[in-house]
Amino acid sequence: MSRSGWSADPTTGELQLEDRTSLRRVAGLSTELTDITEVEYRQLRLERVVLVGVWTTGTATQAEASMAELAALAETAGSEVMEALIQRRDRPDPATYIGAGKADELRSVVLETEADTVICDGELAPAQLTALEKVVKVKVVDRTALILDIFAQHATSREGKAQVSLAQMEYMLPRLRGWGESMSRQAGGRAGSNGGVGLRGPGETKIETDRRRIRERMSKLRREIRAMKIARDTKRARRTSSGIPSVAIIGYTNAGKSSLMNRLTGAGVLVQDALFATLDPTTRRAELRDGREVVFTDTVGFVRHLPTQLVEAFRSTLEEVSGADLLLHVVDGSDMLPAEQIASVREVVTDVIKDSGLPTPPELLVVNKIDAVGPTDLTHLRALLPEASFVSAHGGTGIDALRERLAEALGGLDVEISVLLPYTRGDLLSRIHADGRIVSSHHEESGTRVHARVPHALAAALADYAHAGTSSVPHVADHVSV
């Protein structure tokens, strides 16, 4: 072990003394502008931030990957990262997150870098935020507030904006605070209009008034989101009744979901090398090589420790996942810890689907950005994820093979039926030709007898014409391996 005592094994027991007492700088995360004049710098200056993390579990690589992700989040929010610090502790300090002594050291770094904001890699309690701000004397925000801020910047639809506003208010309500006596003012006297002499009570303090207004606004937003959910459910039901299978594209933020959807469907979905570029789900129809039509839905990306408030606020949007026939799980192959990405996404998906009461759709794993992965790392990924498809949405590598796997996977979800359709139901016969695969058909006196494989929704529509004992629903595994 080196003199610094940084062990990569988190199970070795007690933390080393130097780990416990050090506030380690993470190199290479500063994004300070260089090679420009002072005048240009002052014109371009963004919010200057110092990142702070507490490493409690896992390896040094995992801790630094988490800080690198926090730096990417800060840059996406429009900040300029001046410094990144990480401290080894058995648990965050309950008072100031990093301890009183380290908070003083952080104050020195803030002065040295002229930063105006400190961002902590975790969700801080209201008391921790207040105590740390008193020491460092600049604004302190935590990881949750940072993600909420990014969502607020990127929301474009009415539903997305409402969902983000609700999440922000849920986060802000217990953290509402004021400075000095400004928040403890009470509405008495004439301002209260409460009956004059002898009838005036202490009234409402300013902070109580603000909390009440926030609760009222939250109630209004919940009603609006419920109304928008009805419209979304109606559209989803219409798509489901059409018999066209649906594929939800899920994955970690910036894994390349929108790029892959554009490659598969020719859609013009926004593609940006930034975290949470897509917040509003986009649905597009495409045709596979066997002629089968499929509906693809691009969903919001996930991240480690996604704030609970966001999961709750975006639940109606995330329900696109639970209603899908197949989940196309996109993984960033160039990420340092792809297995952790997969675990984080599956955790959120499981949580959303559990509340819906629907069975978990089968999943097809897709490793994207293989053009940015070295040969050795790619070999390791193929061994780690043998069931996955390996593609480059940007360059087109592996897309044809992915289309074939999609056709096979969706074909495995079909129901085998045998029906006798009256000649007056040519519409149903047309749907079987469009959305299913006909095994055999012949004409009889009373109608057309068809043996085919069709999607579940179409099989339900054909149930009245089914041959007894010939319709079967195959068992579907939780994860597709084709």
SVG drawing of the C-alpha trace seen along z (x, -y; Angstrom):
<svg xmlns="http://www.w3.org/2000/svg" viewBox="-71 -49 76 76">
<polyline fill="none" stroke="black" stroke-width="0.4" points="0.0,0.0 1.3,-3.5 2.1,-6.1 -1.1,-7.9 -3.0,-4.8 -5.7,-4.9 -6.8,-1.3 -8.9,-0.1 -10.5,2.6 -13.4,1.2 -13.7,4.3 -10.3,4.0 -11.9,2.7 -10.9,-0.5 -10.0,-3.5 -6.4,-4.5 -5.5,-7.6 -4.3,-9.6 -7.4,-8.8 -9.6,-10.0 -7.8,-13.3 -7.1,-14.2 -9.1,-16.3 -7.8,-15.0 -7.8,-17.0 -9.1,-15.2 -6.9,-16.2 -8.2,-16.9 -11.7,-18.1 -11.1,-21.9 -12.7,-23.6 -11.3,-27.0 -10.9,-29.0 -7.4,-29.4 -5.6,-31.5 -8.0,-34.4 -7.6,-38.0 -9.0,-39.3 -11.6,-41.4 -12.8,-38.3 -12.7,-36.3 -15.0,-38.7 -17.4,-38.7 -17.6,-34.9 -17.4,-34.2 -19.8,-31.5 -20.7,-30.6 -17.5,-29.4 -17.9,-26.3 -15.9,-24.0 -17.0,-20.4 -16.9,-18.5 -17.5,-14.8 -17.3,-12.3 -16.0,-8.8 -17.6,-6.4 -17.8,-3.1 -16.5,-1.5 -13.2,-1.9 -11.1,-5.0 -12.1,-4.5 -15.8,-4.6 -15.3,-7.7 -13.5,-9.6 -16.0,-8.5 -18.8,-9.9 -16.9,-13.2 -16.3,-13.2 -20.1,-12.8 -20.7,-15.7 -18.4,-17.8 -20.3,-16.9 -23.6,-17.8 -22.1,-21.2 -20.9,-22.0 -24.3,-21.0 -25.9,-23.4 -23.6,-26.2 -21.0,-26.3 -17.2,-26.5 -15.5,-23.9 -12.6,-25.5 -11.6,-22.6 -12.8,-19.2 -12.1,-17.9 -12.9,-14.5 -12.6,-13.3 -12.4,-9.7 -14.7,-9.2 -16.7,-6.4 -19.9,-8.6 -20.7,-12.2 -20.4,-14.6 -23.9,-15.2 -23.2,-18.9 -21.3,-20.2 -21.1,-17.1 -17.2,-17.2 -16.4,-18.2 -15.6,-21.5 -11.8,-21.4 -12.3,-20.4 -15.0,-23.1 -12.3,-25.7 -10.0,-24.2 -12.8,-24.3 -13.2,-28.0 -9.5,-28.6 -10.0,-26.8 -13.0,-29.0 -11.0,-32.1 -8.1,-30.9 -10.2,-30.1 -12.7,-33.0 -15.5,-30.5 -19.1,-31.7 -20.7,-28.2 -19.9,-24.9 -21.6,-21.8 -21.7,-18.7 -21.9,-15.2 -24.8,-14.0 -28.2,-15.1 -27.6,-17.4 -30.0,-17.9 -31.3,-21.5 -29.2,-22.0 -26.1,-20.8 -26.6,-23.2 -27.0,-26.1 -24.0,-25.2 -21.7,-24.7 -22.8,-28.0 -22.0,-29.8 -18.4,-28.5 -17.6,-28.9 -19.6,-32.1 -20.8,-31.3 -23.9,-29.5 -23.9,-25.7 -26.0,-23.4 -26.2,-19.6 -26.4,-17.0 -30.2,-16.9 -30.6,-20.7 -28.1,-20.6 -30.0,-17.9 -33.3,-19.7 -31.7,-22.9 -30.6,-21.0 -34.1,-19.6 -35.6,-23.1 -33.3,-24.3 -34.1,-21.5 -37.8,-21.1 -39.7,-22.3 -43.2,-20.8 -46.0,-22.0 -46.0,-18.7 -42.3,-18.6 -42.2,-22.1 -45.0,-21.2 -43.2,-18.0 -39.9,-19.8 -41.6,-22.7 -43.4,-20.2 -40.1,-18.3 -38.3,-21.6 -41.0,-22.7 -41.1,-19.3 -37.3,-19.7 -37.5,-23.3 -40.3,-23.2 -38.4,-21.6 -35.3,-23.8 -37.1,-27.1 -35.1,-29.5 -34.4,-33.2 -31.7,-35.5 -32.0,-37.8 -35.5,-38.8 -36.9,-39.0 -38.6,-35.6 -40.0,-36.0 -42.1,-39.1 -45.8,-38.6 -48.8,-40.1 -50.6,-42.0 -52.3,-45.3 -53.9,-46.9 -51.9,-44.7 -53.8,-41.7 -57.2,-43.2 -58.4,-41.1 -60.8,-43.2 -58.8,-46.0 -57.9,-46.7 -58.3,-43.7 -58.8,-41.2 -55.4,-41.2 -53.5,-38.0 -49.8,-37.2 -50.8,-36.3 -48.6,-34.4 -44.9,-34.7 -43.4,-35.3 -41.9,-31.9 -45.3,-30.3 -46.9,-32.4 -44.3,-31.2 -44.8,-27.6 -48.5,-27.9 -48.2,-29.4 -45.8,-26.7 -48.2,-24.0 -51.1,-25.6 -48.9,-25.8 -47.9,-22.1 -51.6,-21.1 -52.4,-23.0 -49.5,-21.4 -50.5,-17.9 -54.0,-18.5 -52.6,-19.7 -50.2,-16.7 -53.1,-14.3 -55.1,-16.0 -52.2,-15.7 -51.7,-12.1 -55.3,-11.3 -54.4,-12.6 -51.1,-10.6 -52.9,-7.4 -55.5,-7.9 -52.7,-8.2 -51.0,-5.2 -54.2,-3.2 -54.8,-4.2 -51.3,-3.0 -51.8,0.3 -55.2,1.0 -53.6,0.7 -51.7,3.9 -48.3,2.3 -45.6,3.4 -44.0,0.7 -40.3,0.4 -39.2,-2.0 -35.6,-3.1 -34.2,-3.5 -30.7,-4.0 -28.3,-6.2 -28.2,-9.9 -26.0,-10.7 -25.7,-7.0 -26.9,-7.8 -30.6,-6.9 -31.7,-9.8 -28.9,-9.0 -29.9,-5.4 -33.6,-6.3 -32.7,-8.6 -30.6,-5.8 -33.4,-3.3 -36.4,-5.5 -34.9,-8.5 -36.5,-10.8 -35.1,-14.2 -34.8,-14.0 -32.5,-16.5 -29.0,-15.0 -26.6,-16.8 -23.5,-15.7 -24.9,-16.8 -26.6,-15.2 -30.4,-15.2 -30.7,-16.6 -34.0,-14.7 -36.8,-15.2 -39.9,-14.9 -40.6,-11.4 -40.7,-11.3 -42.6,-8.5 -41.8,-7.6 -43.0,-4.7 -40.5,-2.6 -40.5,0.5 -38.3,3.5 -36.8,5.6 -39.6,8.2 -42.1,5.4 -43.3,5.3 -44.2,1.8 -42.8,0.8 -43.3,-2.2 -40.2,-3.5 -40.3,-5.9 -37.3,-7.9 -37.4,-8.4 -35.7,-10.6 -32.3,-9.4 -31.4,-8.1 -28.5,-8.8 -27.0,-7.4 -29.0,-8.5 -31.8,-10.0 -33.7,-12.4 -36.8,-10.8 -38.7,-14.0 -38.0,-13.6 -39.0,-10.0 -42.3,-10.9 -42.9,-14.0 -42.0,-12.2 -44.0,-9.0 -46.6,-9.7 -43.9,-10.1 -42.0,-7.0 -45.1,-4.9 -44.3,-4.7 -41.7,-2.2 -44.2,0.0 -46.6,0.1 -43.9,1.2 -43.6,4.6 -39.8,4.5 -37.2,2.3 -34.2,1.3 -31.6,0.7 -28.8,-1.5 -25.5,-1.5 -22.5,-3.9 -19.7,-1.5 -17.1,-4.3 -18.1,-4.9 -15.7,-3.8 -18.3,-1.8 -21.0,-0.5 -22.2,2.2 -23.1,-0.5 -25.0,-2.4 -27.0,0.8 -27.8,1.3 -28.9,-2.3 -31.3,-2.2 -32.8,1.2 -33.3,-0.1 -35.4,-3.1 -37.3,-1.0 -38.2,1.7 -39.5,-1.0 -41.7,-2.6 -43.1,0.7 -43.7,2.1 -46.2,-0.7 -47.9,-0.3 -48.9,3.3 -47.9,4.5 -45.3,7.2 -41.8,6.1 -41.3,6.0 -38.4,8.1 -35.2,6.2 -32.7,6.1 -29.3,4.7 -27.4,2.5 -23.9,1.3 -23.5,-2.0 -20.4,-4.2 -18.2,-1.2 -16.3,-3.4 -15.0,-5.3 -13.8,-2.1 -10.3,-0.6 -10.0,3.1 -9.0,4.4 -11.9,2.6 -14.3,3.8 -13.2,7.4 -13.7,7.0 -17.2,5.6 -18.2,8.5 -17.1,10.9 -19.0,8.9 -22.2,8.5 -22.4,11.5 -26.1,11.1 -25.8,7.5 -25.7,6.0 -22.7,3.8 -23.4,0.8 -22.3,-2.7 -25.3,-4.9 -23.1,-7.7 -21.2,-5.6 -23.8,-3.0 -21.8,0.1 -23.9,3.0 -27.2,1.3 -28.3,3.9 -27.6,6.8 -29.6,4.9 -32.6,4.6 -32.5,8.4 -32.4,9.0 -35.3,6.6 -37.3,8.5 -36.5,11.8 -37.2,10.5 -40.6,8.9 -41.5,12.0 -41.0,14.0 -43.6,11.9 -46.3,12.7 -49.3,14.9 -50.1,17.8 -53.7,17.8 -56.1,19.6 -59.2,17.7 -62.1,17.9 -62.9,14.4 -66.2,13.6 -65.8,12.0 -67.3,8.8 -64.2,8.4 -61.7,7.6 -60.3,4.8 -59.1,7.5 -57.5,9.5 -55.7,6.4 -54.4,5.8 -53.1,9.4 -51.2,8.9 -49.8,5.5 -48.9,6.4 -48.5,10.2 -47.0,13.0 -49.4,15.4 -48.5,19.1 -51.3,20.3 -54.7,19.1 -57.5,20.5 -61.0,19.6 -64.1,21.4 -67.8,21.0 -68.3,18.9 -65.0,16.9 -61.2,16.9 -59.4,19.3 -56.1,17.8 -53.3,19.3 -50.8,16.6 -48.6,15.0 -49.8,11.6 -49.1,9.1 -51.0,9.5 -53.3,6.5 -54.4,7.8 -54.9,11.3 -57.3,9.8 -59.2,8.1 -59.5,11.5 -60.5,13.5 -64.2,13.7 -63.1,15.5 -60.5,17.8 -60.5,21.5 -60.9,23.3 -57.6,24.7 -55.3,23.1 -54.4,19.8 -51.5,19.7 -49.5,17.1 -45.8,18.0 -43.9,17.4 -41.7,14.3 -38.5,14.2 -37.5,11.1 -34.5,10.5 -34.4,11.3 -31.4,13.2 -31.7,13.8"/>
</svg>
